[in-house]
């Protein structure tokens, strides 16, 4: 189940990194799988609502739990029911930017990560989670105080994953793509363009390959 904010739900006309990771799994994973979640739509910037099905390529399992303007504090109360309803056993999570930008500081956001993990495990004690740190964005590039909060949260996210990790329900930190550039991998300094989608998908794929052998590594721009 892909879980995230505006960078995960995507907007009308996009492929989304969800599509890119699905393509990677299709070419590398030798077992049955599908993407699951209680939502399927993209965000429509014209109506300012998550009502669009205008994917660049709609022929993939589009299910997710992502929302424009939603963060850890929004997803923590939803994740338990979402996991129960869909029987998800692997969560690919990209959250944090919205929290830090509008709702909570780094420490409070880390507490919401703990709540999210607790609720997910209550629904499925063996659920696996891959957690992507907050990736480069235009506000962190120009606002040093915000950049410090992002850096602190990313450190706390890694510490939280280490603290809460357990064999039956592993928490796997992914790495920020080393080549991610807000000038070439986003269309507005925050939201990924095509190359950014590939690099986010590669971050999840590489983490799962290194830790669990779930996928084969691919260049960030492929698939």
PyMOL commands that set and color helices and strands:
alter all, ss='L'
color gray80, all
select helices_A, chain A and resi 6-9+17-28+72-86+97-103+106-123+138-142+144-164+194-212
alter helices_A, ss='H'
color red, helices_A
select strands_A, chain A and resi 2-4+42-44+49-52+65-66+90-94+128-132+171-173
alter strands_A, ss='S'
color yellow, strands_A
deselect
rebuild
show_as cartoon
